[in-house]
Amino acid sequence: MALMIPPVKLKWLEHLNSSWITEDSESIATREGVSVLYSKLLANKEAVLLPQQVLCLKGPQLPDFERESLSSDEQEHYLDALLSSQLALAKMVCSDSPFAAALRKRVLVLQRIFYALSNKYHDKGKVKQQQHSPENNSGSADLHSVSERPRSSTDALIEMGVRTGLSLLFALLRQSWMMPPPPSPGGGAGGNINLCNDVIHTAIDVVSSLPPLSLANESKIPPMGLDCLAQVTTFLKGVTMPNSGADILGRRLASELLLGLASQRGSLRYLLEWIEMALAASALVSAMEENKVLQNQEGLIGYDCFMNILMQMRRSLGSSADRSQWREPTRTTDGLCSLYEAALCLLEEVCRMASDYSRTCVSPDSIQTGEAPVVSETCEVYVWGSNSSHQLVEGTQEKILQPKLAASFADAQTIEAGQYCTFVISSDGSVRACGKGSYGRLGLGDSNNQSTLKKLTFEPHRAIKKVSSSKGSDGHTLAFTTEGEVFSWGDGDYGKLGHGNSSTQKYPKLIQGPLQGKVVVCVSAGYRHSAAVSEDGELYTWGEGDFGRLGHGDSNSRNIPTLVKDISNVGEVSCGSSHTIALSKDGRTVWSFGGGDNGKLGHGDTNRVYKPKVVEALQGMFIRKVCAGSQSSLALTSTGQVYAWGCGACLGCGSSEATALRPKLIEELATTRVVDISIGDSHCLALSHDNEVYAWGNNSMGQCGQGNSTGPITKPKKVVGLDGVAIQQISAGTSHSLAWTALPRDRQVVAWHRPYCVDLEESTFSHLRSFLERYCDGINSEVPPLPFPSSREHHNFLKLCLRLLSNHLALALAGGVATSILGRQARPLRNLLFRLMDSSVPDEIQEAVIETLSVGATMLLPPLRERMELLHSLLPQGPDRWESLSKGQRMQLDIILTSLQDHTHVASLLGYSSPADGPEGLCSGPGFTAAPDPTYSDTAGHPDTHLAEILMKTLLRNLGFYTVSRCLLQLLSESSLLLISVCVPLDNKPLSERSLTICLE
């Protein structure tokens, strides 16, 4: 008997795909490398060894040749059986050799890596990423970037027919336009040239009959359709030019069809392309007028056609603007209008729409202080999950398996889903509650369940801004007012209400003590403890202290809010079952403490933590929000990615038994930009930037909105029944969920795309830069560039371009979009704007440039290293030469110096820290902050002495000893550095042979 290599059972785990992708493929070439990777397969239980099979050496049953005489056929049969048996034995023996074992392991490892790569970078994933990624450069309309599904021979034949048909049609149209018209039968001039124009006219009729924005969702148009649109657009652009060879009517119809297609596609890019075409055609017309070779009715478009499209755009966005307030093209007696006027009217309309939208994307602060009007709209609220205690106000139904529109919640501004209860805050700050009432958790004065929403009473009367209700234990609730006061009610065990006792409180009661006089900006009700964050960044906790969940260094309970002394600058807090997560104001630090079972603290172990401890795995990211659940935690980054840690289906990795001791990216949402997250007891919700809701985790009561209540949902799935609904907010309770359409007041909502007027992509900035570069030449000339009839019209066009650019920069910053959205446009845009500052441009243009720079400075700034070199080149050699700087140089210098107020950049230049990792820092505060420079970091950790020298010389020479030394002392104290000696001038003379010596403490 011999033992062969045991067979294995393969079971690939989806959440391990990322780690396999990062493996060094070259290590597979060596036996040692293969052995390590194969051991990883076994350790992760992706390859499970099966019981060894016993090698059977029994051969075929042969007859007794001495006693039996066999025919030749029988002999042949037994001979074949014997050879087959020997061959099988030889294969088994060979497969047990060291070479065969290594080869088999290598094949299994390669198979695992291939599976990981094919899942992560499959064509479908590419398509989805291109639809959502801000880095997607759509400027060149590269239709081949859309991944194609495997094509059949029928698909190929259809595509060939469509392509050849279009090519034939275009060729025939061009030929017909260029051929002289044949004489009519009567001898007069006539012809079939109208046939060409009839084709375009028919296409116009078809496009006009479509509902608005019928071609806007390019993800639902097959690649061949997009390719056809591109071909038609290119052909029509060529036809619209006066020198195209087409007749006047053909050129006019081509421009109308081109505009119709652009409006149906709904993207700002296509409208800007049409404006570019119209201006170019108008410039040729103007040149022909000067040369007196112009034909009648050249450079015109149908007035009714243009105005119908313009009004359709206004109606699609619900515009109610007074039509008389905006310019319209002049209508001729023939019912036509100038292409030039139409282009300017369209650009003006687009700018107005973009400005209107920008004003709706106000910051939460301006809403709180009343600086901006709150948009009043009818709120639609959708509910699903458990209704066992009437928490969804849906009668006797125990559970609702998919979202249902709930009329009872119609006037909601903010909603909080708790433990079998729901709280609704209206726009006037009043609060209503329904659902389970035990222990007075509803705050209505009793412990009865409420099947309808009932209003709470607050004494003294206050307008409530936010409510937080626990998802477990016996139920308690916190609320803070618009003035920052905190009320609590419900079960008082462990002192979690913060009133100095353990009594149940059935009415909302104001928390006094340490919170008195503090302005609270965030509260969180855990299972047995509570927390609040003040405006000045202080964290207070109270309630059950077991496992160290209060963060005070012990397990003692507190019945009044107690300051957590070990951290500061806190902006947000979330309390789970036995742990707490806090987030810094700038979003760059996440702390966790309390019970570490199942790794829910994210520190790589399961230990209890009694004081706030930084979650190292999230360092370098800009975190927008954190959530603590029962046995898991979530974090949302500014780039829209969701990280999870802990255990269970809430990890979203495809297994309900998985455990993650450190934050792991939820790969299923990696290509979706998430803007909000919410966690209940054991299920999670996520809201994408395009208003889609995803759910995963426990689904026993249908709380994941999949139309059933089967098994846990182990990967995020889109909630059914919400297509076309503009969901803006979400809330997950213990076992029920809500989603609603009211705009949130605690975060900005910025869409990357808004029909006709907003496209946060590189192509938009490319078009606007092209306009500015082309038409800024000769801005000081008495004769404006063609096709502008006057300097006033010329300047108005430039102001519109700058205004649209400013709006897009503001929206990109408000939405926390990475600076990479500018792509290759940042440097040329920056240089162009500062060049305009130095030009003798009219005051109105200069004001528009200054406004654009002030809005988009953080987006346009170069990386940190380049910024320091630019600073060195801009600073004059001493204060006496300050006057030699131009206006543009001074403004550029001011912006760069302002950006360096973030001391982390100075530390980075000195080599003691790295710049903020990720472009999110650009939007973290009112001051300017630099974009990261990934190429700058010194792997050896030594200071970049050249850049440090530049920094010291420039700052000391121009800012003086006191200012710089004060800044450095603060920096050095924060960075654990020690200033040994400073030999600098006490005046502002240039620094020559003096030095600044810095060493580690």
N, C-alpha and C positions, 0 to 999 in steps of 0.2 A: 504493500500500500504506500502510495506517495501522496503528499498534500500539494495541491495547486494553489495559486494565488486566490484569495477569497474574492468573490464578486461583490460589487457595491451597488447600493441603491442611490440614485441621484435625486436631489431635491434642492433646486436653487432658491435661495432666499432673496427677495427683491431688494430689501433694505441694505444688502451688502454689495449691491452693484457698484456703488461709488468707490468702495475700497478696492474692488478688483480692477476697476479701470485705471487706478493709479499705480498698480503693480508694475514693476520694471519688466518689460517683455523680454529683455536680453537675458535675464536670469533663467529663463526657460531653457536656454541652450546648454546649461550645465546640470549635471545630475544633482549637485547640492542644491541649486536653486529650485529645481523641480520638486525635490524632496521637501523643502520648506513650504512651498506653495501647496503641495499635496497634503501636508500636515495641517495647513490652514483649512483646507476643505474638510478634513476629518474633525478638526476642533470646532468648526462652525456647524457641524452635523449636516453639511450640504452633501457629503458623501458618507453614507452609512454602510459599514461593512456587514455583509450578510453571512450567515453560517457557512463554514467551509464545506465544500462538497467532497465526498470521498471518491477518489479516482477508481473507477471500475476497470479492472484488468481482465475481466472475463471475456473471452473471444466468442466467435460464432459457434453454434452447436454443429459439430461435424459428425458425419456417419463413421461406422467402422469399415474402413476400406478393405480390411482383410476378409471380412465375411460378406460384404455387399459389393456387388458390381454396379457401377454408376454409369449412366450414359454420359456422353460428351457435354450435353447441355447442363446436366447436374454438376459435373465437375467444374464447368465454367462458372456456375453460380456460386459454388462453395469457394472457389478461388477468389472471386470478386469480394465475397464477404470477408475472407481472411485478409485480403489487401486493405479493404476499408477499415477493418479493425486495427490493423497495424498503423495505418495512416492517422487514424484518430488518436491512437496512443502516442505517436510521434508529435502531433500537434500539442497534446496536453503537456508532454514533457518539455517541449520547446517554449511553451508559454510560461513555464515556471522559471525560465532563465533570468538572470539579473538584467540583461538587456531588454527582454520583453516586459519585465516589471517596470523598468524606467520609462519605456516607451508608452506603456499604458497610462502611467501617471502623467506623463507629458501631454498625452491626448486629452485626458480628463481636465487638466488645468487649462489647456487651450480652449476646450469646449466651454469652460466656465467664463473665461475672459471674453470669448466671442459673444456669449449670451448677455453679459453685462453691457458690452459695447452696443450690441444690436438693440437692446432695450432702451438705452439712454439716448442713442443718436439715430434712432429709427426715423424714417422719413416723416412719419406723422408727427413726431416730436419736433422735427425741424419746422414743419409748417406752423405748428402752434406757437413755437418760439418766435418765428418771424412775425406772427400776428400781434404778439404782445410786447416784444422787446423794443425798448426805446432806441437801442443802438441800430435797429434795422434801417439801413440806408435805402430808402425808396426813391431817392432823387432820380435815378437813372431808369426807373421803371423796368428793372431787370426781372422779367417775368419768368426767366428760367430758374430763379431762386426758389420758386414754389415747387416743392417736391412733387413728382408725379407718381401716381400709383402704377404698378406694373401694367403695361398696355398689352391688349390683345391685338391680333391681326386686324380685327374689325375696327378697333380704335385707330390704328395706323391708317387704314384705308379712308376712314371718315376724315381724319386730320389732313391727309393728302388731298382729298377732294375739296375741303374747305379752303386750304391754303392756295391750291391751284385756281380755285374758283375766284378767290379774292384777287389774286395776281392778274387773272384774265380780265376781271371786271375793271381793275384800275388801268390796265393797259388799253382796254377798249375806250374807256372814258377819256384818257389822255389823247388817244389817236383821234377820237371823234371831235374833241375840242380843236385840235390842231389842223384837221382837214378842212379845206374850204367847203362851205355848204353847197350841195348840188343844186342846180336850178329846179324850180318847181315845175310841174307839168304844164302850167299855163305860161311858162316862159319867164316868170318873175323870179326874183331871188327868194329862195326858201330853204328848207333843209330839215335834216333830222337831228340837228344839234340839241334840240329840246329833249331828245331821248336821254341824254346824259343828265340833264338837270332834273328830268322826271325821276330818275333813279334816286338822286339825292333828296328830292322832295318827298318821295315815298318813305325814305329812311327817317326824315324829319317827322312825318306824320306818325310813324311807328313809335319813335322816341317820345313824342309829345303825348301819346295815348297812355304811356306807362304811369303808374303811381309814382309820386315823388320818391327819390332815392332808391329806385329799383335796382340800380347797379352798385349800390354803396358797399354791400358786404362782399368783398372780393374773395373771402374765404369760401364762399358758396358758389363761386363761378369757377368752372373747370379751367385748367391751364390753357386749353385750346381756346376757350372763350376770351380769356384775358389776352392771349396772343392776337386774336382777331381784333379786339378793341385797340390794341397797340398799333396794329397795321393800319386800321381805318383812321386812327388819329393822326398817324404820321402822314398818310396820304392827304388827309383834309388840310393839315397845316401847310403842306406844300401848295395845295390848290388855292388857298386864300390869298397868296401873294399876288400883286398886280402883274408880275412877270412870269406867272406860272403857265401861261398859255391858255388857261380856261377863260371863258367869256365872263362878262361882268356878273350876270345872273348866277352862273356856276360858282364864282368866288363868294358871292353873297350867301348863297345857300350852304356852301361849305362852312362858312363861319358860323351860320345859325345852327347847323347840325353839330359842329364842334362844341358850341356853347351848351346845346341841349345834352350832349353826352357828358360834358363836365359837370353840369348840375345834377344829372342822374347818378353820377358816381359819387358826388357829395363831398369829395376831398378838396381841401384848400389848394393842394398842389395842382390839380387840374384847372381850377379857376385861375390861378396865377399863370399857368401856361397859356391859357386863353388870353389873359390880359397882355402877356408878353407878345403873343402873336398879333393881337389887335394893334398894339403900339408899333410893332415892326412894320405891319402893312400900312398903317397910317403914316409912318415916316416915309415910306416909299411914295405914297400918294402925295405927300407934301413936297417931296423932291420933284415929282413929275409936274406938280403945279408951278414950281419955280422955273422949270424948263419948258413950260407951256406945251406939254405933251399929254396932258390929262384928258381922259374921256369923261363924258357926263356920267354921273351916278357912280363914280369910283369911290371905294373905301366906305361903303355904306352897309347897313344891316337893317332888317325889318324891325320897325319900331315896336309893333305889337308883339312880335316874337320875343324881343328882348325884354319888354316890360312884363310879359306873361311869366317868363322864367324868373325875373326879379321878384315878382309878387309871390310866385310859388315858393321861392326860398324864404321869404318873410313869413308866409303862412306855415311852412314846415317847422320853423323855430318859434312859432307863436308870437311873432313880433306884432306889437300894436302901435308902432311908431307912426306919427302923423306923416303921411306921404308928402305933404306940402313942405315939410321941413328939409327934405333932402333933394339934391339936384337930380334932375332927370334929363336925358338927352333931348335935344331939340328935334321935334318931328317936322319932316318936310311935307310938302303938299302931296308927295307920292307915297306917304306912309312909311318913310325910311328915316334913319338917323345915322349919325357919324359913328364909325367904329371907334374912333378916338374918344368921343364923348361916352360911348357905351362902356369902354374900358375903365375910364375914370369913375363913372357912376358905380360900376361893379366893385372896384377897389374900395370906394368910399363905403359902400354897403357892407362889404366884408369887414372893414375896419370897425364900423359901428357895431356889427354883431359880435366881433371879438371883444370890443370894449365892454359891451353889455354883459357878456359872459364873465369877463374878468371881475366886474363889480360884484357878481354873485358869489365869486370865490373869495369872499372876505375872510380875514383871519378870525379865530375865535375871540381874540381880545377885543377887536373892534365891535363884535356883536355884543359882548358883555357890557362895554362902555357906551353902547348906543351910538357909536360913530357911523355905523352902517345899518341900513334898514334890513330887517329880517324878512326874507321872502315868504309871504304867506301862501300856502298852497294846501290843497286837500291831501291828507295823509292816508295812504292805503296800508293797512296792517295785515300781514298774513301769519297764521298760527298753525302749528302742528305739534304732534306728540301727545303726552298724557293730559287728559282733562278730568282725571279722577276726582279732583276737588274743585272742579269748575274754574280752574285757573285760566282756561281759554274762553270762558263765557260761551260755551257751545252746548248748553242744555245737558242732556243725560249721556251724551257720547263719552265713553271712557277714554278712547284714544282717537286721534285724527292722524291718518297715515301719510297725508301729503298736504302741502300748504293750502289753507282755506282763508279767503278774504273775510275778515272779522269787522263788521260794521260797528261793533261796540267800542272799538279802539280808534275810531276814525280821526279824532282830533289830537292824537298823540304827537308829542315832540320827542320825548325820550321814554323808553320802556325798559324795565328791569325784570327779568325772569328769575324767580327765586326757587325755594323749596316748596313746590306745589302751590305757589302763589305768584301773582303778577302785579307790578306797580306801573302806573302810567302817569307821566308828568306832561301836563299840557303847556302850551306856549306861555300862559300867564303864571306858571310856577306852581299851580295847584296839583295835588297828587290824589289819585284814586287807586283803589286796590280791590282785588278779587282773589278767590281761591281758598286755600286752607287757612284757618284762623287760630289754630291751637297756639297757646302761650302768648296770645295777643300779637302775633307776628305781623298782622295786617295794620295794626295801629288804629283800629276802629273802636276800641274801648271794650271789646269782648273777645271770646275765643271761638266764635262761630265761623263756619265756612260762609263765604259770600259767592253766590252764583252770578251776581252782576257787579259791575264796578261801583264802588262807593267812595265818596270823598273823605279824605283825612282832615283832621283839624290840628293846626299847629299853634301852640300858645307859647310865646307871643306869635302873632301872625307873621309868616315869612314866605317868600317865594323860593321854592325848592329848585335847585339846579340839577342835582344828580342823586340817585338812590342806589344803594348796594345792599342786596339781601343774600343771606347765607344759602348755600346749596345743600347743607346737611346739618346734622345734629338736631336741636329742637327749634331752630328757626329764630333769627333775630335780624333786624334791619337797621341800616344807617342811612342818613341823608344829610347833605350839606346845602346851605342856602346860597343865594347869589352874593351875599355879603361874607360868606366863608364860615358861618356858624354850623355846628353839627348837632343833629337830633338823633336819638336812638330809641328803639322800642322792641318788644318781643321778649323771648326767654332771656333771663338775666344770669343764668348759671355762670360760674367762674368769673363774674364781674365783667363779662364781655360787653355790657351796655355802657360801661364807663361812668356810672353814677355813684361809685363808692360802695356798692352793695351787690348782692346777688338776686335781687328781687325782679320778678317779672314786671314789665312795663307795658300796659295795654294801650297807652296813648303816646304819641311822639313827645319826648322830653329832651330839652336842651342840655347838652353836656357842658358842664362848667369846669372848674379846676384849671389844669394846665392849658387847656385849649381856649380858655377865655381870653379874648383879645387877639387871638391868632386868626389869620385868614386861611381857612382850609381849602385846598384845591383838589383833593382826592381822598376818598374813603373806600375801605374794603371790608366787608363782613365775611370772615372765615367761618369754619364750622364751630369753633369754640373760642375764637379770638377775633379781635378787630384791629384796624390800623387806620391812621389818617396822616396826610402829608400837608404841611403848611406852605404858604406862599414863599417863605424864605428858605425852603428846602429841608425843613426838619421833619423827621419821621417819629410818630408817636404810636405805640402799640399798647394793648391791654387785653385782659381776659385770661384764658388758660395758658400757663407757661410751660407745660410739659414739653419735652423734646427740645426746648430752647426756641420755640416758635416766636417768642416775643423779641428775641435778639438782645436781651440784656445781660447775657453771660451766665444765666442760671435757669432753673426750671420753675421758678416761683411765679404764681399768678399775680396779676395786677388788676384792681377794680377801678382804677382811674387811668386816663391816658398818661403814659410815661415816655419821656424822650429817649430815643435810641441814640446813645452818645457816640457811637463808633463811626457813624457815617453822616455826611452832610450833602447838601446840594441834591436832595432827592426830589424827583418830579412825579413819581407814580409808585403805587404799591398794590399788590394783589395777595390776598390771603387764601390759602387752600385748606385742606383738612387738618394738617399738622405742620405746615410749612408756610413761609412767607417769602415773596420775591419783591425786591425793590429796584426801581430804575432811576438813574440819575437824570437831572434836567436836560443835559445835553445828549442823552441817549447813548453815551459811550461806555457806561458802566452798569452792569447788572449784579446785584447782590442777592444771595439766598441764605436762608437759615431756618433751623427747625429740624423736624424729622427727615432723615435722609433715606428711609427705606425705599427700595426699588430705584434708587438713584434720582429721585425727583428733585434734588437740589442741584444736580448737574455738575458736581465736583469730581466725578469719576469714581465715587465710592458710595457706600450706603451709611456712612457715619452721621451721627447727629452733629449739628453745628449750632452753638449757643450764641454766637455773635455774627453779624453780617460778614459774609465772605464773598469775594468777587468770583463770578462765574467766568473762569479764564477762557473757556471755549468760545465765549461771545465777545472777547476783547478784539478790538479792531473793527467791529461792526457798529453801525448806527441803528440802535433799537428804537422802534416806535412804540411798542406796547408789549407788556408781559401779562401772562395769565397763569394762575395757580389753580389746579383742580384737585381731585381726590388723590390720585396716585401718579399724576403727570403734570407737566408744565409746558407752556408755549411761549415763544418770543417771535415778534414780527419785526423784520428789518425795514429800513426806509426804502429799500429796493423791492419790497413786496414779497420777500421770501419768509417762509415759516419754519422755525426750528422747534423740535419737540424733544423732551427727555422724560424719563420715568419708566412706566411700564404700561402694558395693555394696548388696546386698540387705538387709544388716543395718540399713539406715536405715528399712526398713519402709514406704517411701513409694510403693511400686508399681513401682519400676524397679530393675534390678540394675546399671544404669550411672550412677545418680545420685551426686552428690557434695554434701555439706553441710559448709561450712567453719565453721559455728557450730551449736550445739545446736538441733535442730528437734523440735517435738512430733510424736510418732507418732500421727497423727490416727485411725488405725484403733482405737487403744486409748484414745482421749480420753474415752469414756463408760464405760470399765471401770476400776474402782479396783484398780490393781495393787499388790501387797504385796511382791513379790520379783522380781528379775531375775537372769539368769545368761547369760554369753556364752562360747561356745567359740572355736574358731578363726575360724569364719565363719558361725555360726548362733547364734540367740538364743532364750531361753526367758523367759516371763513368767508369773507366778502371780497370779491375781486373788483378791480378798477372798472370793469365793464358790467358791474351790477349783478354778477352771478354769485349765487350762494352755494358753498360746498359744505358737506357735513361728513363726519366720521365718528366712530366710537360705538358706545352702547346704543342699540336700536330696539330694545325690548318693548318700548311704547311708541315706536314709530317716530322718535324724536329726530331721526336723521332725514326724514322727509323723502323716503324712497318709494312710498306707496305700499310698504309692507312693514312688518315688525320682526323680520327674521334676522337671526344671528347678528353679532357685532359687525359694523362696517369697518373693515381694517385699512382701507385706503380712502382718501377724500373723494367723494362723489358729488356731482352736481345735484342739488335739491330739485326735484321735479316740479313742474307746474308754475314756475316763476319766469318763464321765457317772456321777454318783452316788458317785464316790470322793472322800473328803475329803482331797485332796492338800494338804500343808502345806509341803513343801520341794521344790526343784528343783536340778538341776546339769547344766550343758552341758559336754561334753568336746570333743575335737577333732572327732569325727564321731559321737558317741553321746550319748544323753540319759537322764536318770533323774528320776523323780518319786516321792515317798514320803509316807507319812501321819504319821510321827512329828512331834510338835510341836517346833519349833525352839527352841534355847536362846539364840540370839543376837538374836532379835527377838520382840516380843509378837505374839500372834495373837488378834485381837479381831474377832468377827463382828458386823456391824451388826444382824443379826437372829438371834435364837435362839427357836425355837418356845416360845410361851406366856409367856416371861419377859423377853426383851430386845428392844427396838425402839429403836435410836438414831435417832430422828426427832422432830421438833417436837411431834407429837401426843401422844407419851408425856409430855413435860414439861408440856404444856398440861393433860392430864388430872390429873396429880399436883398441879399448881398449883391447879386447880379444887377438888380434894378438900381441900387444905390451907386455902385461902381460905374455903371453905364451912363446914368443920367446926372451924376454929380460933376462929370467933366464939363467944364465951361459954365459952372454955376455962377461965376462972377462976370461972365460975358453979357454984353448988352443984348445979344441975340441968343435966345434959349435954344437948346438942341431940339431937333425934330423928334416928334411931331408937335411939340408944345407951341401954341401960337403966341404965348406971352410968358414973361418971367413969373408972373403971379401963378399961372397954371402949373408951370414947372416946379415952383417952390411948394405948391399945394400937393403935388404928386409925391415929392420927397418927404414931406411931413406925414403923409399917409403911410408911406413905407416905413418910416421910423416909428410911427405909432403902432403899426402892426408888429414890428420887431419888438418893441417895448412890451406889448401885451404878451407875446409868446415867451419872452424872457421871464416876465413876472409870473406867468402861469407855470413855467417849468420850475421856478424856485418854490412857488406855493405848493406844488405837488410833490416836492422832494425828489424831482427827477434828476438822475445823474447828469453831470456835465458832459459826459460822453455823447449826450443827445445832440450836441453841437457838432460832433465829429471833427472834420477838418475845417470847419467854418469859424472856430473860435479865434484863431490868430488873425486871419484876414479881416474878420469883422472888427476885432479890437483895433488893428492898425488903421482900418478905414475910418472908424469913428473918431479916433484921436487925430487923424489927418484932417478930418472935417473941422475939428476944434481949432486947429492951427490955420485953417483957411479963412479968408475974409468972406465968410458966408453971412447971409442976412440973420438978424437977431432971432427971428422965428425959427429958422433952421437950427441955429446954435442951441436954442432952448430945448428943441426936440432932441438934439444929440445929447445934451447934458442929462435930460430926463432918462433917455435910453441907457446911458452909461451908469447913472445912479441906480437904476433898477437892476441892470444885468451885470454889474461889476464882478460879482462873485462867479458868474458863469464864464466871463470873458478873461479872467485873470489867468496868466500862464502858470505852469507848475512851480513849486517852491524854488527849486534850483534856478530855473530860468528867471524867476521873479527877482531873485537876489542879484543876478548878473545885470538884469535890466535896471534895478535900483542903483547899482554901482555906476552904470553908464549915464543915468539920468541926473544923479546928484552933482551939483557944481563943485568945483574945487575951492570950497570955502564960501562963507555966507556973503562975501562981497560980490560974488558972481551970480547970486540968486536971480537977479533981474534978467540974466541972459536966457533963462528958461522961457519957452513959449507957453501959451495958455494950455495947450494940449499936454505938454510935458509936465506942467505943474499938476494938472488934474490926475494924470497917470501916476505921478509920484505920490500924490496924496492918497490915492486909492491903494497903492502898494503898501505904503507905510501904515495905513489904517488896517490892512489885512494882517500885518505883522503884530498887531496888538495881541493876537493869540500867542501866548508865550511858548506853546508847544512847538511852534515853528522855529523859534530861536534855539530852543533845545535841540531840535532836529538838525539845525545847521551846525551846532557844536558837536554833534555826533552822539549825544547822550539819550536820544529818544528818536522814534520814527514819527514822520508826519502822520496825521490822522488817516487811517486806512479807509479809503472809500470816499466817494464824492459827496456822501450824505452830509458831511460836516459843513458843506456850503450853505446849508439851509437851517443850521441848528440855532442860529441866533441872529440878532439884528446886525451885528458887526460883520465885516468881511472876513472870510476864512479861506484858506488856500485849498486848491485842489491837490490831491496827493501826487507825489512824484515817485512812482515805483522804482525808477532806475536810480534813485538817489541814495538809498540806504546802503551803508557800508557793511558788508557781511562780517568784516572783522571787528566791527564795533568801534573803530578808531574815529576821532573827530576829523571832519573835512576841514583841514586847516586853511585851505584857500578860501572857501566860502566864509569861514569864521572870520578870517582877516578882512574880507570884503564887508561883512556885517559890522564888525567893530569900527573899521575906518569910516564907513559912510555914516553910521549912526552917531558916533562920537563927534565927527567933524561938524555935523549939521544940527544935532539935537542937544549937544552939550553933555558934560559929565554928570550932572545931577540927575537929569531925566533918564539917561541910559543906565547909570549905576543903580538907580532905584528899581528900574525894570529888571535888571540882571539879578539884583539881590533877591527880588521876589521869585524870579525864575529859578535861581540856584537853590533857594530854600525849598521850593516845591520839588525840585529834581534831586534832592539829597546831594547837592554839590557844595563845595566850600570855596569861597573867593579868597585866594591867598594874598594877592597884591594887585593893585590897579595903578598903573603909572600913566595917567592921562592928563591932558591940560585942563586947567580950570576955566579957560576961556574957550572960544569956539574956533581956535586956529587949527589948521589941518594937522592931523596926526602923522608923524613921520617915523621916528625911531623909538616909539614907545610901545609897550607890550601889555597884553592882558594875560595873566597866568591863571589858569584854572586847573584844578586837579580833583580827583575823586576824594570824597571824605574818608 
